[in-house]
Amino acid sequence: MNTELLSLIADLSDRVASLTDDVERSVSDLHVHERTKAMSDGVFAELEQIVVQSRQIVPASTEFKQNLRYMEERYTMESERCIHEALARKQSGQSAVVEQYAAKPDSGNDSEFGDNVDLF
């Protein structure tokens, strides 16, 4: 019985060693995070080049910055919804123009951000 038990333990030890080697080999081949980082670094560098080239063509002016701030203040999810609804009406043959919504009364408990919510 001792011989049989020693044989089973030796076999089990060999299998554990083999499994350990397989796991170590598999883990050492995992480089997804490194490939993803390299790819995102490359994309980021290309985007930076686009920004540099864009600024050479059209430098950022004070007027541009003010227009951007104005759009940021005015463009809300509600305005986007209205645009999409108008396009859908136009596609279905209806008039894209509809009666404007009445402005919501000031509730007095609006947050500092108003109706604007940044999703990203």
Secondary structure, 3 states (H helix, E strand, C coil): CHHHHHHHHHHHHHHHHHHHHHHHHHHHCCCHHHHHHHHHHHHHHHHHHHHHHHHHHCCCCHHHHHHHHHHHHHCCHHHHHHHHHHHHHHHCCCCCCCCCCCCCCCCCCCCCCCCCCCCC
